[in-house]
């Protein structure tokens, strides 16, 4: 062992000798920020940095209007608001029909333009702070309303614009954009745990404690008889917890979910051996589908828990993914013993269903059912 460095050694001098020292092997995580600021640069240990990442992820989820089902809801809501608003100025039923048709066309075109712009620039918008993002959404709504209303005036389908119309059309567009943006953000926040204890409970429920206990015991048993296998098990376990404890984005690809589920089942395969028989049938065309993080792992975990654990002879597990008619279909099937078993509380399945609805609205679905000795869980998401 090398002797302990002397604090009086010139290599440790804080003045003119500093430039001659060898560079530190440790990352400069406490480096002062550039300029005259007295604050420090953001690091992975900065809680404000993590909070900003969470806010950006929430904004990205709220602005993900590329889903056809979510876009349809915004379109219908705007049309309903315009139809009711025209009632305030219509003099008769025929007048209302004429005004509603013009407002409906303008609203349809403007909403489509606004949705397309938000979908295209959602990452850039999510990177902005709240006031700046709100201002851009309002400006996009005002511009979209003017662009959609101008052709009607040019074709003579509406009266020549007066000063109030030139001001009212963009203001109406900005107001509707503000309502749509506020609803999207509120919708995203409703599905996000706002309390630290709720967040902690969510993380703890993703991987059951007794699975961790059994996996570590398996690794301990393998250390002496097969160190390489024990190392592989610990690597798989570390990857599972890295994903479970990460604050990632709103979605991952199906290929990533399958890779993570394979790591989980590799650990369970070491525990159960021949009792767990696994079959994979994955269509490469479905690999690009987007899913919320950690939705496949609870399904295969349930299959192991209710199929393999209660059966002395073990169980067969099939994981299939296919692409058809613009959708990715993920099917997890496992055999279950004929005798009655504890069905569980269904919390994991409810969590998966809620996160699918958040990401894909009505276009994403989870179905579970039993066919004799087979239990099936199916996820359908758009490609």
CORGI-V684246 format. One record per run of one state. SS is the DSSP state (@ for helix, = for strand, . for the rest). FROM is the first residue (numbers start at 1). TO is the last residue. Records with the same first field share a line. If there is no record, write none. Layout:
SS: FROM-TO + FROM-TO
This chain:
.: 1-9 + 13-15 + 21-31 + 33-39 + 41-46 + 63-67 + 88-92 + 121-121 + 127-129 + 155-162 + 191-195 + 207-208 + 226-226 + 245-251 + 283-283 + 287-289 + 292-295 + 309-314 + 325-326 + 336-346 + 364-364 + 372-373 + 383-383
@: 10-12 + 16-20 + 47-62 + 68-87 + 93-120 + 122-126 + 130-154 + 163-190 + 196-206 + 209-225 + 227-244 + 254-275 + 284-286 + 296-308 + 347-363
=: 32-32 + 40-40 + 252-253 + 276-282 + 290-291 + 315-324 + 327-335 + 365-371 + 374-382
